[in-house]
Amino acid sequence: MNTAPALAQLLRAVQPLSVNTSISEVAECFLLAAHSSFLSLPLVDEQGRPSGLVSRYALQNIFMQRFGRDLWGNKPVSEVMNPQPLLVRLDTSLEEAARQITAQLQSPIRDDFMLIDAQGRYCGLGTVLDVLKAMESRVGQRNRVLRQALVDLKESQVQLVQSEKMASLGQMVAGVAHELNTPLGYVTNNVQLLRELSLPLLQLATAQAELADCLADPSCDEPRLAAALDSAATSRAQAAPELLAEDLQQLFADTGYGLGQIAELVVGLKDFARLDRAMSEEVDLNDCIRSALLIARNNIKDKAEVLQQLGELPAIACAASQINQVLLNLLNNAAQAIDGFGRIQVKTWAEADYVLISIEDSGRGMSAAVQKRIFDPFFTTKPVGEGTGLGLSISFKIIQDHGGTIRVASVLGRGTRFVLRLPRRQADQLKRSA
């Protein structure tokens, strides 16, 4: 896109005058309708090069004097002209022309400026007003482009943040699904075993029912009774109910435990998402930590031992689902930073005006240069395709919107510690993060 229209579009084709033209003749030229919008008229030499400008202001000062026209009228205009007019090359950009003009602009404005070609010959006259209008139009156009760019940028930001949230949600769901699969698997197996063990019992019940019917029937003969007794005895031997009792109790206990784990995960997921809670409510952050640890368990269990030192905390007003999102991000990052098997330590404590959470890992740690950039959008040390670089940026914004701070300390080869600091008292209306 061209940054400025050519000055040729602003050129006024005003016929130049000779420096020998009389002052009276120049005054007559100013009275012409074609020259009504000009503050001055151009003067050139025989080679067509600018000699100067004569302004209306200079002629008015002369003719307002007593006998001014009689004394000055026949004199050449060169005696009252401005011999150092502002000259602007025709191939100059609008922005550069505006800089040149404003640098030499005097108040009040008494002269126009002359446009010249590359050889220095006069091409036409330009007015300051035309330049100002062109610049105003250019600024307006650029403002419209910037406004649209801002709208596009905000839309892109919303989409990127949403993508990061969906990626986090996908990771969380995958972890929860894996955690559910284990208890669900042996609950399913136990149900299958119960079905297989119950079949002999059902057959025994059927055989015993037939024997009872035979005993109650006066017409039941000995062969029929013997067959019923034999069937009942065989079914009892196959069912072996005295041996099943312990197995059934163990199966029911294991199944109950598995269903309890599933219920715990479902309740934890519900508490983590806080789908049935207000956007801002009184929350014990220790509960948030427990929920986040439960959801992150699949990502952590093979990477680190989790040590919890949760102090007694006052309930604070916050958007619990957003705080949970921050905690899950920090816990997953801590697990990913550990090579082999390590340790993640979670601490909470309260101060006079703040509640604090510390999440420390024994992982690889970060250099000072990386620490300075970890909260920058799109910055990530993970391989391509494994991170968007928005997780910590979003976390920083969430904590900031809650009126808190998030700090990091790290040593290469020794681990990293994040400390969240949230005020005990929040504003009436929490800012909602993107």
C-alpha positions as CSV (number, residue, x, y, z in Angstrom):
1,M,0.0,0.0,0.0
2,N,1.3,3.5,-0.9
3,T,2.1,5.4,2.3
4,A,1.0,8.7,0.8
5,P,-0.6,10.1,-2.3
6,A,1.7,11.9,-4.7
7,L,2.1,15.6,-4.2
8,A,1.1,16.0,-7.8
9,Q,-2.5,15.5,-6.7
10,L,-2.2,18.6,-4.5
11,L,-0.5,20.7,-7.1
12,R,-2.2,23.9,-8.2
13,A,-1.4,25.0,-11.7
14,V,-0.9,28.7,-11.0
15,Q,0.8,30.7,-13.8
16,P,4.0,32.2,-12.3
17,L,4.8,35.9,-12.6
18,S,8.1,37.6,-13.5
19,V,10.1,39.3,-10.9
20,N,9.8,42.5,-13.0
21,T,6.0,42.5,-12.8
22,S,4.8,45.7,-11.2
23,I,3.2,45.6,-7.7
24,S,0.0,47.0,-9.1
25,E,-0.2,44.2,-11.7
26,V,0.3,41.6,-9.0
27,A,-2.4,43.2,-6.9
28,E,-4.8,42.9,-9.9
29,C,-3.9,39.2,-10.2
30,F,-4.9,38.6,-6.6
31,L,-8.3,39.9,-7.4
32,L,-8.9,37.2,-10.0
33,A,-11.3,34.4,-8.9
34,A,-8.8,31.8,-9.9
35,H,-6.4,33.1,-7.2
36,S,-8.9,33.7,-4.5
37,S,-7.8,30.7,-2.4
38,F,-4.1,31.6,-2.5
39,L,-2.1,33.5,0.2
40,S,0.7,34.2,-2.3
41,L,1.7,34.1,-5.9
42,P,4.8,32.5,-7.4
43,L,7.6,34.5,-9.1
44,V,10.2,32.8,-11.4
45,D,13.2,33.9,-13.4
46,E,13.8,33.4,-17.2
47,Q,14.8,29.8,-16.7
48,G,11.6,29.0,-14.8
49,R,13.3,28.6,-11.5
50,P,11.6,30.0,-8.4
51,S,12.7,33.5,-7.4
52,G,10.2,34.1,-4.6
53,L,6.7,34.5,-3.4
54,V,4.7,37.7,-3.0
55,S,1.9,37.5,-0.4
56,R,-1.4,39.2,0.0
57,Y,-0.2,40.3,3.4
58,A,2.7,42.3,2.0
59,L,0.6,44.1,-0.6
60,Q,-2.1,44.9,2.0
61,N,0.5,46.5,4.2
62,I,1.7,48.7,1.2
63,F,-1.8,49.7,0.0
64,M,-3.1,50.5,3.5
65,Q,-0.3,53.2,3.8
66,R,-1.2,56.7,2.7
67,F,-0.4,57.1,-0.9
68,G,0.9,53.5,-0.9
69,R,-0.4,52.6,-4.3
70,D,0.9,55.8,-5.9
71,L,4.3,55.3,-4.2
72,W,4.7,51.6,-4.8
73,G,2.4,50.6,-7.6
74,N,4.9,50.9,-10.5
75,K,7.8,49.3,-8.6
76,P,8.8,45.7,-9.5
77,V,7.4,43.1,-7.2
78,S,10.9,41.8,-6.5
79,E,11.2,44.7,-4.0
80,V,8.5,43.2,-1.7
81,M,8.7,39.5,-2.4
82,N,9.9,36.8,-0.1
83,P,13.2,35.8,-1.7
84,Q,13.4,32.5,0.3
85,P,10.2,30.7,-0.3
86,L,9.5,27.2,0.9
87,L,10.4,24.8,-1.9
88,V,9.2,21.2,-2.0
89,R,10.1,18.6,-4.6
90,L,7.2,17.1,-6.4
91,D,8.4,13.5,-5.8
92,T,8.5,14.0,-2.0
93,S,6.1,11.8,0.0
94,L,3.2,13.5,1.7
95,E,4.6,12.7,5.1
96,E,8.0,14.2,4.3
97,A,6.4,17.3,2.7
98,A,4.3,17.8,5.8
99,R,7.4,17.6,8.0
100,Q,9.2,20.2,5.8
101,I,6.3,22.5,5.8
102,T,5.6,22.3,9.6
103,A,9.3,22.8,10.3
104,Q,9.2,26.2,8.6
105,L,5.6,27.1,9.3
106,Q,5.1,30.5,10.8
107,S,2.1,31.9,12.5
108,P,0.1,33.5,11.1
109,I,0.5,31.6,7.8
110,R,1.3,34.2,5.1
111,D,2.8,32.2,2.2
112,D,2.0,29.1,0.3
113,F,4.8,26.8,-0.9
114,M,6.3,26.2,-4.4
115,L,6.5,22.7,-5.9
116,I,9.6,22.1,-8.1
117,D,10.9,19.2,-10.2
118,A,14.1,17.3,-9.9
119,Q,15.9,20.1,-11.9
120,G,14.6,22.8,-9.5
121,R,12.1,24.3,-12.0
122,Y,8.8,25.6,-10.9
123,C,5.9,23.1,-11.4
124,G,3.0,24.7,-9.4
125,L,1.8,26.1,-6.2
126,G,0.8,24.1,-3.0
127,T,-1.3,25.3,-0.1
128,V,-0.8,24.3,3.5
129,L,-4.5,23.7,3.9
130,D,-4.4,21.0,1.1
131,V,-1.6,19.3,2.8
132,L,-3.4,19.3,6.2
133,K,-6.5,17.9,4.6
134,A,-4.5,15.1,2.8
135,M,-2.8,14.3,6.1
136,E,-6.1,14.2,8.0
137,S,-7.5,11.8,5.4
138,R,-4.4,9.7,5.6
139,V,-4.5,9.6,9.4
140,G,-8.2,8.8,9.3
141,Q,-7.6,5.9,6.9
142,R,-4.8,4.6,9.0
143,N,-6.9,4.8,12.2
144,R,-9.6,2.7,10.4
145,V,-7.0,0.2,9.5
146,L,-5.6,0.1,13.1
147,R,-9.1,-0.2,14.5
148,Q,-9.8,-3.2,12.3
149,A,-6.4,-4.7,13.1
150,L,-7.2,-4.2,16.8
151,V,-10.6,-6.0,16.4
152,D,-8.9,-8.8,14.4
153,L,-6.2,-9.1,17.1
154,K,-8.8,-9.3,19.9
155,E,-10.7,-12.0,18.0
156,S,-7.5,-13.9,17.4
157,Q,-6.6,-13.6,21.1
158,V,-10.0,-14.9,22.1
159,Q,-9.6,-17.9,19.7
160,L,-6.1,-18.6,20.9
161,V,-7.1,-18.5,24.6
162,Q,-10.1,-20.7,23.8
163,S,-7.8,-23.1,22.0
164,E,-5.5,-23.3,25.0
165,K,-8.5,-23.9,27.3
166,M,-9.7,-26.7,25.0
167,A,-6.3,-28.2,24.9
168,S,-6.1,-28.1,28.7
169,L,-9.6,-29.6,28.9
170,G,-8.6,-32.4,26.4
171,Q,-5.6,-33.2,28.5
172,M,-7.7,-33.2,31.7
173,V,-10.4,-35.3,30.2
174,A,-7.8,-37.8,28.9
175,G,-6.3,-38.1,32.4
176,V,-9.7,-38.5,34.1
177,A,-10.7,-41.1,31.5
178,H,-7.5,-43.0,32.2
179,E,-8.2,-42.8,36.0
180,L,-11.8,-44.0,35.5
181,N,-10.7,-46.9,33.3
182,T,-8.9,-48.7,36.1
183,P,-11.7,-49.0,38.6
184,L,-14.2,-49.4,35.8
185,G,-12.2,-52.2,34.4
186,Y,-12.2,-54.4,37.5
187,V,-15.9,-53.4,38.3
188,T,-16.7,-54.7,34.8
189,N,-14.6,-57.9,35.4
190,N,-16.3,-58.4,38.8
191,V,-19.7,-58.1,37.3
192,Q,-18.8,-60.7,34.7
193,L,-17.5,-63.0,37.4
194,L,-20.7,-62.5,39.5
195,R,-22.7,-63.4,36.4
196,E,-20.7,-66.6,35.9
197,L,-20.9,-67.6,39.6
198,S,-24.6,-66.9,39.8
199,L,-25.5,-69.4,37.0
200,P,-24.8,-72.6,39.2
201,L,-26.8,-71.0,42.0
202,L,-29.7,-70.4,39.7
203,Q,-29.5,-74.0,38.5
204,L,-29.4,-75.2,42.1
205,A,-32.4,-73.1,42.9
206,T,-34.3,-74.6,39.9
207,A,-33.3,-78.2,40.9
208,Q,-34.4,-77.6,44.5
209,A,-37.7,-76.2,43.3
210,E,-38.3,-79.3,41.2
211,L,-37.5,-81.5,44.2
212,A,-39.9,-79.6,46.4
213,D,-42.6,-79.9,43.8
214,C,-42.0,-83.7,43.6
215,L,-42.1,-84.1,47.4
216,A,-45.3,-82.1,47.6
217,D,-47.0,-84.1,44.8
218,P,-48.7,-87.4,46.1
219,S,-48.5,-88.8,42.6
220,C,-44.7,-88.4,42.4
221,D,-43.3,-92.0,41.9
222,E,-40.0,-93.3,43.1
223,P,-38.1,-92.9,39.7
224,R,-39.2,-89.2,39.5
225,L,-38.2,-88.6,43.1
226,A,-34.8,-90.3,42.6
227,A,-34.2,-88.1,39.5
228,A,-35.1,-84.9,41.4
229,L,-32.8,-85.9,44.3
230,D,-30.0,-86.7,42.0
231,S,-30.4,-83.4,40.0
232,A,-30.5,-81.4,43.3
233,A,-27.4,-83.1,44.6
234,T,-25.5,-82.6,41.3
235,S,-26.5,-78.9,41.2
236,R,-25.4,-78.4,44.8
237,A,-22.1,-80.0,44.2
238,Q,-21.5,-77.7,41.2
239,A,-22.7,-74.5,43.0
240,A,-20.8,-75.3,46.2
241,P,-22.5,-72.3,48.0
242,E,-20.4,-72.8,51.2
243,L,-17.3,-72.1,49.1
244,L,-18.9,-69.2,47.2
245,A,-19.6,-67.1,50.2
246,E,-16.1,-65.8,50.7
247,D,-15.6,-65.2,47.0
248,L,-18.8,-63.3,46.7
249,Q,-18.1,-61.1,49.7
250,Q,-14.6,-60.2,48.2
251,L,-16.2,-59.5,44.8
252,F,-18.9,-57.2,46.3
253,A,-16.2,-55.4,48.4
254,D,-13.9,-54.9,45.3
255,T,-16.9,-53.7,43.2
256,G,-18.0,-51.3,45.9
257,Y,-14.4,-49.9,46.2
258,G,-14.2,-49.4,42.4
259,L,-17.6,-47.7,42.3
260,G,-16.4,-45.5,45.2
261,Q,-13.3,-44.5,43.2
262,I,-15.4,-43.6,40.2
263,A,-17.8,-41.6,42.4
264,E,-14.8,-39.8,43.9
265,L,-13.5,-38.9,40.5
266,V,-16.9,-37.7,39.3
267,V,-17.3,-35.5,42.5
268,G,-13.8,-34.3,42.1
269,L,-14.4,-33.3,38.5
270,K,-17.6,-31.6,39.4
271,D,-15.8,-29.7,42.2
272,F,-12.9,-28.9,39.9
273,A,-15.2,-27.4,37.2
274,R,-17.5,-25.8,39.8
275,L,-20.3,-26.0,37.3
276,D,-23.0,-25.5,39.9
277,R,-21.2,-22.7,41.8
278,A,-21.4,-18.9,41.4
279,M,-18.6,-17.1,39.5
280,S,-17.4,-15.6,42.8
281,E,-17.9,-17.4,46.0
282,E,-16.2,-18.1,49.3
283,V,-13.8,-21.0,48.7
284,D,-11.2,-22.9,50.7
285,L,-8.2,-23.0,48.4
286,N,-7.1,-26.3,50.1
287,D,-10.3,-27.8,48.5
288,C,-9.2,-26.4,45.1
289,I,-5.7,-28.1,45.6
290,R,-7.3,-31.4,46.4
291,S,-9.5,-31.3,43.4
292,A,-6.7,-30.3,41.1
293,L,-4.5,-33.1,42.5
294,L,-7.2,-35.6,41.9
295,I,-7.7,-34.5,38.3
296,A,-3.9,-34.4,37.6
297,R,-3.3,-37.7,39.4
298,N,-2.9,-39.6,36.1
299,N,-0.2,-37.2,34.9
300,I,1.6,-37.1,38.2
301,K,1.5,-40.6,39.7
302,D,4.3,-42.1,37.5
303,K,6.4,-38.9,37.7
304,A,6.5,-37.7,41.2
305,E,5.6,-38.2,44.9
306,V,3.2,-35.4,46.0
307,L,3.9,-34.0,49.5
308,Q,1.1,-31.8,50.9
309,Q,1.6,-29.3,53.7
310,L,-1.8,-27.6,53.7
311,G,-2.2,-25.0,56.4
312,E,-5.5,-23.7,57.8
313,L,-6.9,-21.2,55.4
314,P,-9.7,-18.7,55.5
315,A,-12.3,-18.9,52.8
316,I,-11.8,-16.3,50.1
317,A,-14.0,-15.0,47.3
318,C,-12.7,-16.2,43.9
319,A,-13.7,-17.8,40.7
320,A,-12.9,-21.3,41.8
321,S,-12.9,-22.9,38.3
322,Q,-10.3,-20.4,37.2
323,I,-8.1,-21.0,40.2
324,N,-8.4,-24.7,39.6
325,Q,-7.3,-24.1,36.0
326,V,-4.2,-22.3,37.2
327,L,-3.4,-25.1,39.8
328,L,-3.8,-27.8,37.2
329,N,-1.5,-26.0,34.8
330,L,1.2,-25.6,37.4
331,L,0.9,-29.2,38.6
332,N,1.1,-30.6,35.1
333,N,4.1,-28.4,34.3
334,A,5.8,-29.6,37.5
335,A,5.3,-33.2,36.5
336,Q,6.6,-32.6,32.9
337,A,9.7,-30.8,34.3
338,I,10.8,-33.9,36.2
339,D,13.1,-36.5,34.5
340,G,12.7,-39.9,36.0
341,F,10.8,-39.9,39.3
342,G,10.9,-36.9,41.6
343,R,9.0,-34.8,44.1
344,I,6.2,-32.2,44.0
345,Q,5.6,-30.3,47.2
346,V,2.4,-28.3,47.7
347,K,2.2,-25.8,50.6
348,T,-0.5,-23.4,51.7
349,W,-0.5,-20.7,54.5
350,A,-2.2,-17.5,55.4
351,E,-0.9,-14.1,56.1
352,A,-2.6,-11.0,57.5
353,D,-4.1,-9.9,54.1
354,Y,-3.2,-12.7,51.8
355,V,-3.5,-16.5,51.2
356,L,-0.5,-18.1,49.6
357,I,0.1,-21.4,47.6
358,S,3.5,-22.8,46.8
359,I,4.0,-25.5,44.2
360,E,7.6,-26.7,44.1
361,D,9.1,-29.5,42.0
362,S,12.5,-31.3,41.9
363,G,12.7,-31.0,38.1
364,R,15.1,-29.6,35.6
365,G,14.7,-26.0,36.6
366,M,15.0,-22.9,34.4
367,S,17.7,-20.4,33.4
368,A,17.4,-16.7,34.4
369,A,16.6,-15.9,30.7
370,V,13.8,-18.4,30.5
371,Q,12.3,-17.2,33.9
372,K,12.0,-13.7,32.5
373,R,9.9,-14.9,29.6
374,I,7.7,-17.7,30.9
375,F,4.7,-15.5,31.3
376,D,5.0,-14.1,27.8
377,P,2.2,-15.3,25.4
378,F,3.4,-18.0,23.0
379,F,6.7,-18.5,24.8
380,T,7.4,-22.2,25.5
381,T,10.4,-24.5,26.0
382,K,8.4,-27.6,25.0
383,P,8.9,-29.2,21.6
384,V,6.7,-28.1,18.7
385,G,3.2,-29.5,19.0
386,E,3.4,-30.1,22.7
387,G,2.6,-26.6,24.0
388,T,1.0,-23.4,22.8
389,G,2.9,-21.1,25.2
390,L,-0.4,-19.7,26.6
391,G,-0.9,-21.8,29.8
392,L,1.3,-19.6,32.1
393,S,0.2,-16.4,30.3
394,I,-3.5,-17.2,31.0
395,S,-2.6,-18.3,34.5
396,F,-0.8,-15.0,35.1
397,K,-3.9,-13.1,33.8
398,I,-6.3,-15.0,36.0
399,I,-4.3,-14.4,39.2
400,Q,-3.8,-10.7,38.2
401,D,-7.6,-10.3,37.7
402,H,-8.1,-11.7,41.2
403,G,-5.8,-8.9,42.5
404,G,-3.0,-11.3,43.3
405,T,0.5,-12.1,42.1
406,I,2.3,-15.2,40.8
407,R,6.1,-15.4,41.3
408,V,8.7,-18.0,40.2
409,A,12.1,-19.0,41.5
410,S,14.2,-21.7,39.8
411,V,17.7,-23.1,39.7
412,L,18.9,-25.2,36.8
413,G,19.2,-28.8,37.8
414,R,17.4,-28.3,41.2
415,G,13.8,-27.5,40.4
416,T,11.3,-24.7,40.3
417,R,8.9,-23.1,42.7
418,F,5.8,-21.0,41.9
419,V,4.1,-19.0,44.6
420,L,0.5,-17.7,44.2
421,R,-0.5,-14.8,46.4
422,L,-4.2,-14.0,46.6
423,P,-5.9,-11.3,48.7
424,R,-8.2,-12.4,51.5
425,R,-10.6,-9.7,50.5
426,Q,-11.8,-9.3,46.9
427,A,-13.6,-6.5,45.2
428,D,-17.4,-6.8,45.0
429,Q,-17.1,-7.7,41.4
430,L,-14.3,-10.0,40.2
431,K,-12.9,-9.2,36.8
432,R,-13.5,-12.1,34.5
433,S,-10.5,-13.2,32.6
434,A,-10.6,-14.1,28.9
